[in-house]
Amino acid sequence: MLRSNITNTAYKMNKMKTSDTTQTSTDRKLLWLMIGMVALETILTTLALVPSQFWTRILPQAPSAALDGPFPATIAPIITVLIYLTPTIVGFLCRSWQRALLFATIPAWIGLGLFVIAATFKVGAFYLVSNDHVTANVSVLELFAALGGIGWLARNLFKLR
């Protein structure tokens, strides 16, 4: 009787260890997917924040450089969809709402930070704290946080673990 209990306990522990390893492997894949999506969103956000005058100087032969930046006009709507869907998907992949908000807003923090640093060379050190710019910057952060939160809520709606 004691031997069978020990065997059952050992079997259950081995099964738990195997499922933990599988779960860890899945968690790693999701983490790398999230890192990739955050990197993609950071690139897209940074490119979207570059002023149109820069793109017309860099790409003078492109007819839609002022409107679409470095992207051809045919894929510009896809870029817009990616900018909105990526933070939502990142929020969907996160298990906690705190991580969803953090990971969804990191691209905006980085993009806005680079933009503000570049703008201070032209406009001055107080560019960030002027009323209209503070409102615009906070609005971008709020948008990304809301999209990440919507993704996290959708995860809970579908009861994903």
C-alpha positions in Angstrom: 0.0 0.0 0.0 2.8 2.4 0.9 4.7 1.5 -2.2 1.8 2.2 -4.4 1.2 5.6 -2.8 4.9 6.5 -3.3 4.6 5.4 -6.9 1.5 7.4 -7.5 3.1 10.5 -5.9 6.2 10.1 -8.0 4.1 9.7 -11.1 2.1 12.9 -10.3 5.3 14.9 -9.5 6.8 13.7 -12.8 3.6 14.7 -14.7 3.6 18.1 -13.0 7.3 18.6 -13.9 6.6 17.7 -17.5 3.6 20.1 -17.7 5.7 22.9 -16.0 8.4 22.4 -18.6 5.8 22.6 -21.4 4.3 25.7 -19.8 7.7 27.3 -19.5 8.4 26.6 -23.1 5.1 28.2 -24.1 5.7 31.1 -21.8 9.1 31.7 -23.5 7.6 31.6 -26.9 4.9 34.1 -25.8 7.6 36.3 -24.3 9.6 36.4 -27.5 6.5 37.1 -29.5 5.7 40.0 -27.2 9.2 41.3 -27.4 9.0 41.1 -31.2 5.7 42.9 -31.2 6.9 45.6 -28.9 10.0 46.1 -31.2 7.7 46.3 -34.3 5.4 48.8 -32.6 8.4 50.9 -31.4 9.7 51.1 -35.0 6.3 52.0 -36.4 5.6 54.6 -33.7 9.0 56.2 -34.2 8.6 56.4 -37.9 5.1 57.8 -37.5 6.4 60.6 -35.3 9.0 61.8 -37.8 7.8 65.1 -39.3 6.6 65.0 -42.9 9.2 67.6 -44.0 11.9 65.1 -43.1 10.4 62.5 -45.4 10.0 64.9 -48.3 13.7 65.9 -48.0 14.9 62.3 -47.7 12.5 60.9 -50.3 12.0 63.7 -52.9 11.0 61.4 -55.7 8.2 59.7 -53.7 4.9 61.4 -54.4 3.3 60.4 -51.1 6.2 60.9 -48.8 4.6 63.9 -47.0 1.5 61.8 -46.3 2.7 58.2 -45.9 6.3 58.7 -44.9 8.7 56.0 -46.0 5.8 53.6 -46.8 4.3 53.3 -50.3 0.7 54.5 -50.5 -0.6 51.0 -51.1 0.6 49.7 -47.7 0.0 52.8 -45.6 -3.4 51.6 -44.4 -1.8 48.3 -43.3 0.8 50.4 -41.2 -2.1 52.2 -39.5 -3.8 49.0 -38.7 -0.6 47.6 -37.3 -0.1 50.7 -35.1 -3.6 50.1 -33.6 -3.6 46.3 -33.4 -0.1 45.7 -32.1 -0.7 47.2 -28.6 -4.0 45.4 -28.4 -2.4 42.0 -29.2 0.4 42.7 -26.7 -2.2 43.4 -24.0 -4.0 40.2 -25.1 -0.8 38.1 -24.6 -0.1 39.5 -21.1 -1.4 37.7 -18.0 -1.7 40.8 -15.8 -3.2 44.2 -16.6 -0.1 45.9 -15.2 2.1 44.1 -17.7 -0.4 44.8 -20.5 -0.3 48.5 -19.9 3.5 48.6 -19.5 4.3 46.6 -22.6 1.7 48.4 -24.7 3.0 51.8 -23.7 6.8 51.1 -24.0 6.8 51.8 -27.8 5.1 55.2 -27.2 7.6 56.0 -24.4 10.5 55.2 -26.6 9.1 56.9 -29.8 8.0 60.0 -27.9 11.3 60.2 -26.1 13.3 60.1 -29.3 11.0 62.6 -30.9 11.3 65.0 -27.9 15.0 64.7 -27.9 15.2 65.5 -31.6 12.8 68.4 -31.2 14.8 70.0 -28.4 17.7 70.5 -30.9 15.4 72.7 -33.0 12.9 74.2 -30.6 14.7 74.2 -27.3 14.7 72.5 -24.0 11.2 73.5 -23.0 9.5 71.8 -26.0 8.2 69.0 -23.8 6.5 71.1 -21.2 4.6 73.5 -23.4 0.8 73.1 -23.0 -0.1 71.8 -26.5 2.8 69.3 -26.6 2.1 67.9 -23.2 -1.5 67.2 -24.2 -0.5 65.5 -27.5 2.2 63.3 -25.8 -0.1 62.3 -23.0 -2.8 61.5 -25.6 -0.5 59.1 -27.4 0.4 57.3 -24.1 -3.3 57.1 -23.1 -4.2 55.6 -26.5 -1.5 52.9 -26.3 -2.5 52.2 -22.7 -6.2 51.9 -23.6 -5.4 49.6 -26.5 -3.3 47.4 -24.3 -6.0 47.4 -21.7 -8.6 46.4 -24.3 -6.4 43.5 -25.3 -6.1 42.3 -21.7 -9.8 42.6 -21.2 -10.4 40.5 -24.3 -8.1 37.9 -22.9 -10.2 37.7 -19.8 -13.3 37.7 -21.8 -12.1 34.6 -23.7 -10.7 33.1 -20.4 -7.2 32.4 -21.6 -4.6 31.4 -19.1 
